[in-house]
Amino acid sequence: MAVTLALAGDTMLGRGVADRLADSHDPDTFFSDGVREYLSEADAILLNLECCVSARGSSRFAPGAVFHFRAPPQAADLLAELGVSCVTLANNHALDYGHDALLDTRALLERVEIRTAGAGAALDQAREPVVLAVRGLRIAVISVTDHPEDYAAAPDRPGVAYADLSCGVPGWLTDTVARMRTEADAVLVSPHWGPNMTAGPLPYVRVAATALADAGATLIAGHSAHVAHGVAPPVLYDMGDFLDDYAVDPELRNDLSLLFLVTMDELGPIRLRAVPLKLDYCRTVLAEGEERSWLGRRFIGACEALGTAAFWENDLLVVDLRGRQGG
């Protein structure tokens, strides 16, 4: 049976977004009708939550960090009303407000029946995948980040699932992928990898992607750059951003992004449709006109550089995901 996953990149619900959440957690405040219509086509929605969700904690926990992102508890209700099934938490903002705020994030999302992966009360919980039942297809979700090391969970300390991917993919991660390949129908690995504001994947990211695919990952969907990168099946190197209040780079245009609709079955991913997005301040809408065309040219070129063909079809960018592995 084929299912469709909606996959989105970094979703930051703190700062300016948090200010709006104080008044409303209605999805219409943050996402246009057009964006939500595409989300409604999916059997499950997954995104990277680039903040904690809590009323507790202090930014003094991470004094070296330039930015600290915390969303209020009603952010969990926004995600639930949007239809989100699962969020990944392994990233460089999960612990911006400390251990209590991280644990609140998990508890508040659990309250609204949103699954979480990539962070927890201790090392085992942070590294443990979650398995989603999506119309009969069991999909394991593994979340990991390659920065920052000081946010890493320990056997007796809350934190994130950390792996220094620049030095190779550690055995615990490839073993987890291989294990879940035997326990689930599909394995989705969602790494927060590489630096911000890059136009394409760094060499070590491509090496790590190959290792994860060789270990048995069905689909790899990355994030961190704030810019959508190209696709080399089964790898979506970076999904860009989905909602934020970030400053815009005039060249990389991090305010133009993509929502990925991936159709897959028990044999793996079949087809990708990428929805062009425009990220206004704290609100995401469908990209139109020249901005949509510019985004299409960038994505098609980025895929071409990875040996993959992308093309326009019915206002969406399409990639055939079946039959080619690596990247």
N, C-alpha and C positions, 0 to 999 in steps of 0.2 A: 504494500500500500504506500503510495506517495503522499508525503506531507510537505507543507511549506513553513519554513521558519523565517521570521522577520528578525534580522540581525542588525543592531545599531551600535555605533561606537561610543565614545566618551559622552556621558550624560552627567552634567554638573548642575546640581540642584541647590547649590549654596549661593551666597552673596546676593546678587541682584535677583536671581530666581527665587531665593529664599524670601526676599522682601515681598515678592508677588504672592508666594505661597501663604503668607500671613493673612492675605485677604481671600484667597480662593485656591482650592486644589482641583478645580474643574479643568479637565484636559483641554477644553476649548480655549482656555486662557493661554496655553503654552504651545498648542499644536493646531494647525489649520485643519479644516474639514478634509481637505485633500490628503494630507499626511495620514490622518486617522482612517480614511477610507482604505488606503493601501495597507495599513496595519491590520485592518479588519479581514483582509484576505488570508492572513497567516493563521496557522494552527497553534503556533506558540511564538511569543515575542521575547527576545533576549537582548540585553544591553549591558554595557560596562558602566557601573555606577561610580563616577569619579568624585565621590564625597562620602562623608559619613552622614547618617540620619539620626539625630539625637538632639536633646535639649541640654545635654551635659557635656562636660569636658572643657578644656582650655587649649588655645593655640600655643600656649607656652610649652606644651608637650613636644612640639616639633619646632624649636626655636630657629633651626637652620633653614627651614623651608621658606620660600619666598611667598607662596600662596597657601592659604588654609581654607578648606572648603567644608562647610557643615550645613546640612539642610535640616529644617525643623521636622518634627515627627509627622506632620501632615503630608510630607513628601511621599511617604509610603502609600497614603491613600491616592495620591495622584498617579503613582505607578500602577496601583491596582485598578483604578478606573480606566487607565489607558489600556489595560489588558496584559500587562507584562507578566510573563511566566517565571522568569529567572533572571537574576542579575549576577554579574561577576564582580568580586570585591578586591581581587588582587591587583592593586595599583598603588601609585605614590601619593594617594590622598586618603586612603582608608583609615589611617591612624593620625590624621591631622589634629584631632582633638582628644587623642588618648585612647586607652583601653576601654574605659566605660562607654565612650561614644561608639566604638566599634561594636561592642557587644549589644548596645542598644540598636544599632543598625540591623543586626541579624534578627533580634527579637521583634522589632517593629515590622520588618518585612515578613517574618514568619506569621505574625498576627493577621496579615492580609493575604496569606497563602502564596507569597512569592518566595521561590526557592533561591538560595544563595550558595555561591561557591567561591573559594579562593581566600577566605579569611575565617578565623575562628578563635575560640578561647585558648587553644593550644595548637601545637604543630600538627598533630594527627587530624584535627578537625579542619584546619586551614587547607591541608593538602587533599582532603577527601573529596572526591567528585560527588555530584548529585546526579541522579538518574531521573529524567523526565519521561513520563508516558504520554506520548503525543499520538493520539488516534491509533494506539496499538503498537507504535514504534517506540522502543526504549532507547533514549538518547542520553548518553553519559556526557556531562559537562565538566571539563577540567579547566580551572582558572589559575594562572601563574603570572608573576611579574618579575622583571629583571632589575627593578629599582623601586625604592631604595633598600639597601641591605639592612638598615637599622629598623625597618618596619617588619622584618621577618619574624614570624611566629617561632616560638621555642617550645620544648616539651612542657614547660611550666609558665609560658607567657603568651598572651594573645598577640595576634599579628596576622600577616599575610603569607601566602604560599610564595616563597622567594626562590629564584634560581638565577645564578649568574650565567645567563645564556651566552654572553660574550666569550666565556671559557668552555662552551659546549653544553649540551643538554645532559643534566645529571641523571644517574641511573634511577633514582627514585621516580623521576618524571616519566622516563621511557617505560619503566616497569608498571607505573600506574596506567599509562595509555594501553599497554599490552594486556594488563589485567582487565580493564574495562572493555576491551575489544571482545573478550570472552564472556563478559557478563551482560553486555548490552548489544543492541542491534547496530548502533552507530556511536562514534566518539567524537565530540566536538571539543577541541582545545582552543581556549581563548586567552592568548598571551598579551600582556601589557609589555611591549618590548620596544627598545630603541628610544632615541631622544625625541623631543618635541620638534615640530616645524621642519621636517625633512620631506623632500619631494618623492622619495622612493625608499625601499628597504635597504638597510645597510648589509654588507656582506655577511656578517655574523648572524643576522636575522634570517637570511636565506639559508644558511647552513643549518640553523636550528629548525627551520621549517621542514627541511628535508629529513632531518633526524626524527622529528615528530611524526611525519608521514610514514617513514620506514617502520616506526614502532607500532603503527596501526591506526593513527588518527584518520578518521573519515573526512573531517573538515577542520580547517584551522582558520580562525577568524581573529585577527589581531587589531590592536589599537595602541595609541600613545602619541602618535605624530600630530594629531589634530588636523591631519590632511589625509584624504582618501588616497590610497596607493592602488597599484594595479593588482590583478588577479593572475595567479598561476595555479590552476587546479591541482590539489584541493585547498589551495591557500588564498585567503583574502588577507593580504599583508597588512592593511590598515583600513579601518572603516570610517576614519575621520571622526567628526563630532556629531552629536544628535541634538543637544540642547545646552546652552550656556549663555554667559554674558561677556565672553572674551573679546579682547581687542583684536582687530582684523589686520593680518599681514597683507599689504597691498599686492604682493606678488604671488604668494602661495594661496591666498584667498581661503583661509580656514573657515570663512563663513559660507562656503559652498561645499556641500558634502553629499553623502549618499546613504540611503536606507537600502539594505540588501535583502531581497526576498529569494531564498534558496529552496528549491524543490529537491527533495531527496527521498530515497526509499532504503530498504535494507541492504541494497548493494552500494549505496553511497550517494553523493550529490549528483544531480542530473542537470539542473539549469539554474542560472542566476539571473535575476532581474534587479537592476539597480535603479532606485528612484532618486532623481536629482532633487536636492534640498537646498533651501536658502535659510541660514540661521540669522534671523534678526535678533535684536537684543531680547533675550529671555523668551523667544517665540520662534518656532520652526514652521516654515511654510514650504510649498513646492516651488522649486526654482523655475523661472520662466524666461523667455526671450533670450537675449544675448548671454545672460548668466548661465542658463541651462546649456546653451551651445558651447560656451567656454568650458564648462565642467565636463561635458561630453568629450570635447577634444582632448582635455587633459587625461581623462580616464582611458579613452581608447588608445592614446599614445603610451600611457603607463603600462597597459596590458600588452601592447605590441612589443614594448621593450623587454617583457618577460616571456615572449613567444606565444602570447595568447591573443586570440581574435575577439574583440568586443564590437558590438554594432547596435545601432538604434532600431527599436521595434516598438511601435505604438507609444512613443514618448518615453520609453524606458531604455536603459542600456542593458544589453543582454550578453551573457557569456555561456557557452556550452561547457559544463563542468565534467562531463562524462568522457572517459577515454584517455585523459592526459593527467599524469601525476608529476609532482616535483615542483621546481621553481627555484 
